[in-house]
Amino acid sequence: MIESKTYQQQRERNFIENTIENTLALLESQFQTEAVNAVRPVLLRIDDLEQLKQLHIAAAKVPNIDAFAQMLNE
């Protein structure tokens, strides 16, 4: 069965939204919510799934929220 273009786009959008939610949850488990809220708007503007996947992996390894914020600005 071939997926329609609209279905593929919606599926990718869902992956993007889930990756953002999971990244934010991971950051909130490590850092203060207020600090995570500071990077939330920038993260929400990213629509490149591969970039978001890399950021999610990085979120598990960064020593502080400032290091993550710097990655967002690169």
Biopython code that builds the backbone (N, CA, C, O; Angstrom):
import numpy as np
from Bio.PDB.StructureBuilder import StructureBuilder

atoms = [
    (1, "MET", "N", (0.841, -1.186, 0.000)),
    (1, "MET", "CA", (0.000, 0.000, 0.000)),
    (1, "MET", "C", (0.882, 1.243, 0.000)),
    (1, "MET", "O", (1.794, 1.357, 0.818)),
    (2, "ILE", "N", (0.622, 2.147, -0.886)),
    (2, "ILE", "CA", (1.387, 3.384, -0.995)),
    (2, "ILE", "C", (0.719, 4.464, -0.147)),
    (2, "ILE", "O", (-0.485, 4.698, -0.247)),
    (3, "GLU", "N", (1.528, 5.114, 0.690)),
    (3, "GLU", "CA", (1.007, 6.184, 1.538)),
    (3, "GLU", "C", (0.839, 7.462, 0.727)),
    (3, "GLU", "O", (1.658, 7.767, -0.140)),
    (4, "SER", "N", (-0.213, 8.197, 1.008)),
    (4, "SER", "CA", (-0.412, 9.464, 0.321)),
    (4, "SER", "C", (0.591, 10.494, 0.829)),
    (4, "SER", "O", (1.137, 10.372, 1.926)),
    (5, "LYS", "N", (0.813, 11.495, 0.012)),
    (5, "LYS", "CA", (1.757, 12.565, 0.372)),
    (5, "LYS", "C", (1.290, 13.261, 1.656)),
    (5, "LYS", "O", (2.102, 13.578, 2.525)),
    (6, "THR", "N", (0.001, 13.492, 1.768)),
    (6, "THR", "CA", (-0.547, 14.146, 2.959)),
    (6, "THR", "C", (-0.308, 13.296, 4.198)),
    (6, "THR", "O", (0.058, 13.816, 5.252)),
    (7, "TYR", "N", (-0.513, 11.993, 4.074)),
    (7, "TYR", "CA", (-0.290, 11.092, 5.195)),
    (7, "TYR", "C", (1.184, 11.090, 5.595)),
    (7, "TYR", "O", (1.504, 11.115, 6.784)),
    (8, "GLN", "N", (2.073, 11.061, 4.621)),
    (8, "GLN", "CA", (3.507, 11.080, 4.906)),
    (8, "GLN", "C", (3.900, 12.365, 5.623)),
    (8, "GLN", "O", (4.687, 12.337, 6.568)),
    (9, "GLN", "N", (3.351, 13.492, 5.172)),
    (9, "GLN", "CA", (3.665, 14.776, 5.808)),
    (9, "GLN", "C", (3.159, 14.813, 7.245)),
    (9, "GLN", "O", (3.855, 15.290, 8.141)),
    (10, "GLN", "N", (1.945, 14.308, 7.461)),
    (10, "GLN", "CA", (1.382, 14.290, 8.810)),
    (10, "GLN", "C", (2.181, 13.358, 9.722)),
    (10, "GLN", "O", (2.404, 13.655, 10.896)),
    (11, "ARG", "N", (2.597, 12.248, 9.168)),
    (11, "ARG", "CA", (3.402, 11.298, 9.938)),
    (11, "ARG", "C", (4.734, 11.917, 10.358)),
    (11, "ARG", "O", (5.162, 11.761, 11.502)),
    (12, "GLU", "N", (5.387, 12.620, 9.431)),
    (12, "GLU", "CA", (6.644, 13.288, 9.770)),
    (12, "GLU", "C", (6.403, 14.382, 10.802)),
    (12, "GLU", "O", (7.204, 14.555, 11.721)),
    (13, "ARG", "N", (5.296, 15.127, 10.658)),
    (13, "ARG", "CA", (4.969, 16.177, 11.628)),
    (13, "ARG", "C", (4.800, 15.558, 13.021)),
    (13, "ARG", "O", (5.253, 16.123, 14.016)),
    (14, "ASN", "N", (4.148, 14.399, 13.082)),
    (14, "ASN", "CA", (3.974, 13.717, 14.367)),
    (14, "ASN", "C", (5.314, 13.291, 14.955)),
    (14, "ASN", "O", (5.532, 13.420, 16.160)),
    (15, "PHE", "N", (6.214, 12.785, 14.111)),
    (15, "PHE", "CA", (7.554, 12.416, 14.582)),
    (15, "PHE", "C", (8.285, 13.641, 15.129)),
    (15, "PHE", "O", (8.938, 13.569, 16.170)),
    (16, "ILE", "N", (8.173, 14.751, 14.426)),
    (16, "ILE", "CA", (8.817, 15.994, 14.866)),
    (16, "ILE", "C", (8.272, 16.417, 16.230)),
    (16, "ILE", "O", (9.039, 16.709, 17.148)),
    (17, "GLU", "N", (6.951, 16.449, 16.355)),
    (17, "GLU", "CA", (6.341, 16.870, 17.617)),
    (17, "GLU", "C", (6.724, 15.929, 18.762)),
    (17, "GLU", "O", (7.014, 16.383, 19.869)),
    (18, "ASN", "N", (6.723, 14.638, 18.501)),
    (18, "ASN", "CA", (7.096, 13.673, 19.542)),
    (18, "ASN", "C", (8.557, 13.812, 19.946)),
    (18, "ASN", "O", (8.890, 13.708, 21.127)),
    (19, "THR", "N", (9.415, 14.044, 18.986)),
    (19, "THR", "CA", (10.838, 14.203, 19.295)),
    (19, "THR", "C", (11.061, 15.453, 20.139)),
    (19, "THR", "O", (11.855, 15.438, 21.079)),
    (20, "ILE", "N", (10.365, 16.529, 19.804)),
    (20, "ILE", "CA", (10.473, 17.756, 20.604)),
    (20, "ILE", "C", (9.971, 17.506, 22.018)),
    (20, "ILE", "O", (10.640, 17.870, 22.985)),
    (21, "GLU", "N", (8.801, 16.889, 22.149)),
    (21, "GLU", "CA", (8.251, 16.597, 23.480)),
    (21, "GLU", "C", (9.197, 15.727, 24.297)),
    (21, "GLU", "O", (9.414, 15.983, 25.481)),
    (22, "ASN", "N", (9.755, 14.708, 23.674)),
    (22, "ASN", "CA", (10.670, 13.805, 24.379)),
    (22, "ASN", "C", (11.961, 14.512, 24.773)),
    (22, "ASN", "O", (12.501, 14.262, 25.851)),
    (23, "THR", "N", (12.451, 15.378, 23.921)),
    (23, "THR", "CA", (13.665, 16.138, 24.237)),
    (23, "THR", "C", (13.415, 17.068, 25.408)),
    (23, "THR", "O", (14.243, 17.166, 26.314)),
    (24, "LEU", "N", (12.285, 17.749, 25.397)),
    (24, "LEU", "CA", (11.952, 18.647, 26.508)),
    (24, "LEU", "C", (11.788, 17.866, 27.811)),
    (24, "LEU", "O", (12.236, 18.314, 28.867)),
    (25, "ALA", "N", (11.156, 16.715, 27.738)),
    (25, "ALA", "CA", (10.990, 15.890, 28.941)),
    (25, "ALA", "C", (12.342, 15.432, 29.485)),
    (25, "ALA", "O", (12.563, 15.418, 30.696)),
    (26, "LEU", "N", (13.230, 15.062, 28.589)),
    (26, "LEU", "CA", (14.571, 14.644, 28.999)),
    (26, "LEU", "C", (15.315, 15.803, 29.659)),
    (26, "LEU", "O", (15.951, 15.627, 30.698)),
    (27, "LEU", "N", (15.232, 16.974, 29.060)),
    (27, "LEU", "CA", (15.888, 18.152, 29.647)),
    (27, "LEU", "C", (15.292, 18.489, 31.008)),
    (27, "LEU", "O", (16.023, 18.818, 31.942)),
    (28, "GLU", "N", (13.971, 18.407, 31.125)),
    (28, "GLU", "CA", (13.310, 18.725, 32.395)),
    (28, "GLU", "C", (13.667, 17.724, 33.491)),
    (28, "GLU", "O", (13.619, 18.052, 34.677)),
    (29, "SER", "N", (14.020, 16.522, 33.099)),
    (29, "SER", "CA", (14.416, 15.538, 34.110)),
    (29, "SER", "C", (15.814, 15.826, 34.657)),
    (29, "SER", "O", (16.186, 15.328, 35.720)),
    (30, "GLN", "N", (16.587, 16.635, 33.923)),
    (30, "GLN", "CA", (17.960, 16.926, 34.329)),
    (30, "GLN", "C", (18.163, 18.337, 34.867)),
    (30, "GLN", "O", (19.026, 18.576, 35.711)),
    (31, "PHE", "N", (17.346, 19.277, 34.360)),
    (31, "PHE", "CA", (17.565, 20.692, 34.685)),
    (31, "PHE", "C", (16.261, 21.318, 35.179)),
    (31, "PHE", "O", (15.183, 20.737, 35.052)),
    (32, "GLN", "N", (16.388, 22.511, 35.741)),
    (32, "GLN", "CA", (15.215, 23.205, 36.255)),
    (32, "GLN", "C", (14.270, 23.569, 35.107)),
    (32, "GLN", "O", (14.698, 23.927, 34.010)),
    (33, "THR", "N", (12.981, 23.464, 35.397)),
    (33, "THR", "CA", (11.959, 23.721, 34.386)),
    (33, "THR", "C", (12.077, 25.128, 33.811)),
    (33, "THR", "O", (11.870, 25.326, 32.614)),
    (34, "GLU", "N", (12.403, 26.095, 34.644)),
    (34, "GLU", "CA", (12.524, 27.472, 34.162)),
    (34, "GLU", "C", (13.621, 27.593, 33.107)),
    (34, "GLU", "O", (13.463, 28.308, 32.118)),
    (35, "ALA", "N", (14.717, 26.900, 33.321)),
    (35, "ALA", "CA", (15.825, 26.928, 32.366)),
    (35, "ALA", "C", (15.422, 26.246, 31.064)),
    (35, "ALA", "O", (15.765, 26.717, 29.979)),
    (36, "VAL", "N", (14.703, 25.152, 31.169)),
    (36, "VAL", "CA", (14.244, 24.436, 29.978)),
    (36, "VAL", "C", (13.239, 25.298, 29.209)),
    (36, "VAL", "O", (13.244, 25.313, 27.978)),
    (37, "ASN", "N", (12.385, 26.011, 29.934)),
    (37, "ASN", "CA", (11.409, 26.881, 29.280)),
    (37, "ASN", "C", (12.079, 27.968, 28.444)),
    (37, "ASN", "O", (11.496, 28.465, 27.481)),
    (38, "ALA", "N", (13.291, 28.331, 28.810)),
    (38, "ALA", "CA", (14.024, 29.354, 28.053)),
    (38, "ALA", "C", (14.424, 28.853, 26.667)),
    (38, "ALA", "O", (14.510, 29.646, 25.729)),
    (39, "VAL", "N", (14.670, 27.551, 26.523)),
    (39, "VAL", "CA", (15.070, 27.001, 25.223)),
    (39, "VAL", "C", (13.881, 26.441, 24.443)),
    (39, "VAL", "O", (14.002, 26.153, 23.252)),
    (40, "ARG", "N", (12.755, 26.288, 25.092)),
    (40, "ARG", "CA", (11.565, 25.698, 24.470)),
    (40, "ARG", "C", (11.168, 26.385, 23.162)),
    (40, "ARG", "O", (10.955, 25.687, 22.171)),
    (41, "PRO", "N", (11.055, 27.727, 23.107)),
    (41, "PRO", "CA", (10.613, 28.364, 21.859)),
    (41, "PRO", "C", (11.545, 28.089, 20.672)),
    (41, "PRO", "O", (11.087, 27.926, 19.541)),
    (42, "VAL", "N", (12.835, 28.041, 20.934)),
    (42, "VAL", "CA", (13.793, 27.771, 19.850)),
    (42, "VAL", "C", (13.632, 26.338, 19.362)),
    (42, "VAL", "O", (13.636, 26.081, 18.158)),
    (43, "LEU", "N", (13.493, 25.425, 20.281)),
    (43, "LEU", "CA", (13.329, 24.014, 19.929)),
    (43, "LEU", "C", (12.033, 23.805, 19.135)),
    (43, "LEU", "O", (12.005, 23.019, 18.188)),
    (44, "LEU", "N", (10.981, 24.496, 19.514)),
    (44, "LEU", "CA", (9.690, 24.354, 18.836)),
    (44, "LEU", "C", (9.716, 24.862, 17.396)),
    (44, "LEU", "O", (8.878, 24.461, 16.588)),
    (45, "ARG", "N", (10.648, 25.721, 17.068)),
    (45, "ARG", "CA", (10.749, 26.260, 15.696)),
    (45, "ARG", "C", (11.498, 25.340, 14.743)),
    (45, "ARG", "O", (11.480, 25.563, 13.533)),
    (46, "ILE", "N", (12.144, 24.329, 15.259)),
    (46, "ILE", "CA", (12.928, 23.430, 14.404)),
    (46, "ILE", "C", (11.993, 22.412, 13.757)),
    (46, "ILE", "O", (11.210, 21.747, 14.435)),
    (47, "ASP", "N", (12.089, 22.305, 12.445)),
    (47, "ASP", "CA", (11.232, 21.347, 11.739)),
    (47, "ASP", "C", (12.027, 20.305, 10.951)),
    (47, "ASP", "O", (11.478, 19.605, 10.099)),
    (48, "ASP", "N", (13.310, 20.212, 11.241)),
    (48, "ASP", "CA", (14.176, 19.221, 10.607)),
    (48, "ASP", "C", (14.291, 18.018, 11.547)),
    (48, "ASP", "O", (14.916, 18.101, 12.604)),
    (49, "LEU", "N", (13.685, 16.910, 11.150)),
    (49, "LEU", "CA", (13.636, 15.732, 12.017)),
    (49, "LEU", "C", (15.023, 15.211, 12.363)),
    (49, "LEU", "O", (15.264, 14.831, 13.509)),
    (50, "GLU", "N", (15.931, 15.183, 11.412)),
    (50, "GLU", "CA", (17.283, 14.682, 11.684)),
    (50, "GLU", "C", (18.002, 15.566, 12.704)),
    (50, "GLU", "O", (18.680, 15.060, 13.598)),
    (51, "GLN", "N", (17.856, 16.868, 12.572)),
    (51, "GLN", "CA", (18.459, 17.786, 13.536)),
    (51, "GLN", "C", (17.855, 17.558, 14.923)),
    (51, "GLN", "O", (18.570, 17.565, 15.926)),
    (52, "LEU", "N", (16.551, 17.360, 14.974)),
    (52, "LEU", "CA", (15.894, 17.115, 16.260)),
    (52, "LEU", "C", (16.353, 15.809, 16.897)),
    (52, "LEU", "O", (16.512, 15.732, 18.115)),
    (53, "LYS", "N", (16.564, 14.794, 16.084)),
    (53, "LYS", "CA", (17.075, 13.525, 16.612)),
    (53, "LYS", "C", (18.454, 13.717, 17.236)),
    (53, "LYS", "O", (18.737, 13.183, 18.308)),
    (54, "GLN", "N", (19.305, 14.479, 16.563)),
    (54, "GLN", "CA", (20.649, 14.747, 17.090)),
    (54, "GLN", "C", (20.570, 15.542, 18.384)),
    (54, "GLN", "O", (21.317, 15.276, 19.325)),
    (55, "LEU", "N", (19.669, 16.512, 18.435)),
    (55, "LEU", "CA", (19.501, 17.309, 19.650)),
    (55, "LEU", "C", (18.969, 16.453, 20.802)),
    (55, "LEU", "O", (19.347, 16.659, 21.955)),
    (56, "HIS", "N", (18.108, 15.511, 20.495)),
    (56, "HIS", "CA", (17.580, 14.626, 21.533)),
    (56, "HIS", "C", (18.702, 13.792, 22.152)),
    (56, "HIS", "O", (18.780, 13.645, 23.372)),
    (57, "ILE", "N", (19.552, 13.259, 21.310)),
    (57, "ILE", "CA", (20.694, 12.478, 21.808)),
    (57, "ILE", "C", (21.610, 13.378, 22.635)),
    (57, "ILE", "O", (22.090, 12.981, 23.696)),
    (58, "ALA", "N", (21.845, 14.582, 22.143)),
    (58, "ALA", "CA", (22.716, 15.523, 22.855)),
    (58, "ALA", "C", (22.123, 15.917, 24.203)),
    (58, "ALA", "O", (22.858, 16.135, 25.166)),
    (59, "ALA", "N", (20.800, 16.010, 24.276)),
    (59, "ALA", "CA", (20.141, 16.408, 25.526)),
    (59, "ALA", "C", (20.463, 15.442, 26.655)),
    (59, "ALA", "O", (20.490, 15.829, 27.824)),
    (60, "ALA", "N", (20.703, 14.205, 26.310)),
    (60, "ALA", "CA", (21.032, 13.202, 27.331)),
    (60, "ALA", "C", (22.470, 13.336, 27.819)),
    (60, "ALA", "O", (22.831, 12.782, 28.858)),
    (61, "LYS", "N", (23.286, 14.067, 27.074)),
    (61, "LYS", "CA", (24.719, 14.109, 27.378)),
    (61, "LYS", "C", (25.235, 15.474, 27.829)),
    (61, "LYS", "O", (26.332, 15.567, 28.378)),
    (62, "VAL", "N", (24.459, 16.530, 27.604)),
    (62, "VAL", "CA", (24.976, 17.869, 27.916)),
    (62, "VAL", "C", (25.151, 18.060, 29.416)),
    (62, "VAL", "O", (24.345, 17.567, 30.206)),
    (63, "PRO", "N", (26.205, 18.776, 29.811)),
    (63, "PRO", "CA", (26.461, 18.977, 31.236)),
    (63, "PRO", "C", (25.534, 20.019, 31.875)),
    (63, "PRO", "O", (25.312, 20.004, 33.085)),
    (64, "ASN", "N", (24.993, 20.924, 31.042)),
    (64, "ASN", "CA", (24.094, 21.956, 31.563)),
    (64, "ASN", "C", (23.212, 22.489, 30.433)),
    (64, "ASN", "O", (23.461, 22.233, 29.255)),
    (65, "ILE", "N", (22.190, 23.226, 30.818)),
    (65, "ILE", "CA", (21.230, 23.729, 29.836)),
    (65, "ILE", "C", (21.866, 24.771, 28.914)),
    (65, "ILE", "O", (21.440, 24.929, 27.770)),
    (66, "ASP", "N", (22.870, 25.475, 29.401)),
    (66, "ASP", "CA", (23.552, 26.469, 28.564)),
    (66, "ASP", "C", (24.264, 25.797, 27.390)),
    (66, "ASP", "O", (24.283, 26.332, 26.281)),
    (67, "ALA", "N", (24.839, 24.643, 27.632)),
    (67, "ALA", "CA", (25.501, 23.905, 26.547)),
    (67, "ALA", "C", (24.474, 23.476, 25.507)),
    (67, "ALA", "O", (24.748, 23.513, 24.307)),
    (68, "PHE", "N", (23.306, 23.075, 25.958)),
    (68, "PHE", "CA", (22.247, 22.699, 25.017)),
    (68, "PHE", "C", (21.771, 23.919, 24.248)),
    (68, "PHE", "O", (21.575, 23.848, 23.034)),
    (69, "ALA", "N", (21.585, 25.021, 24.929)),
    (69, "ALA", "CA", (21.152, 26.266, 24.278)),
    (69, "ALA", "C", (22.153, 26.688, 23.212)),
    (69, "ALA", "O", (21.763, 27.168, 22.148)),
    (70, "GLN", "N", (23.430, 26.514, 23.488)),
    (70, "GLN", "CA", (24.453, 26.866, 22.518)),
    (70, "GLN", "C", (24.336, 25.987, 21.266)),
    (70, "GLN", "O", (24.535, 26.463, 20.148)),
    (71, "MET", "N", (24.016, 24.721, 21.459)),
    (71, "MET", "CA", (23.828, 23.821, 20.320)),
    (71, "MET", "C", (22.648, 24.274, 19.460)),
    (71, "MET", "O", (22.679, 24.135, 18.237)),
    (72, "LEU", "N", (21.627, 24.805, 20.087)),
    (72, "LEU", "CA", (20.459, 25.281, 19.344)),
    (72, "LEU", "C", (20.797, 26.482, 18.467)),
    (72, "LEU", "O", (20.187, 26.693, 17.419)),
    (73, "ASN", "N", (21.759, 27.250, 18.903)),
    (73, "ASN", "CA", (22.125, 28.467, 18.183)),
    (73, "ASN", "C", (23.182, 28.244, 17.109)),
    (73, "ASN", "O", (23.554, 29.180, 16.402)),
    (74, "GLU", "N", (23.663, 27.022, 16.982)),
    (74, "GLU", "CA", (24.698, 26.735, 15.982)),
    (74, "GLU", "C", (24.080, 26.494, 14.620)),
    (74, "GLU", "O", (24.799, 26.238, 13.654)),
]
sb = StructureBuilder()
sb.init_structure("model")
sb.init_model(0)
sb.init_chain("A")
sb.init_seg("    ")
for serial, (resi, resn, name, xyz) in enumerate(atoms, 1):
    if name == "N":
        sb.init_residue(resn, " ", resi, " ")
    sb.init_atom(name, np.array(xyz, "f"), 0.0, 1.0, " ", f" {name:<3s}", serial, name[0])
structure = sb.get_structure()
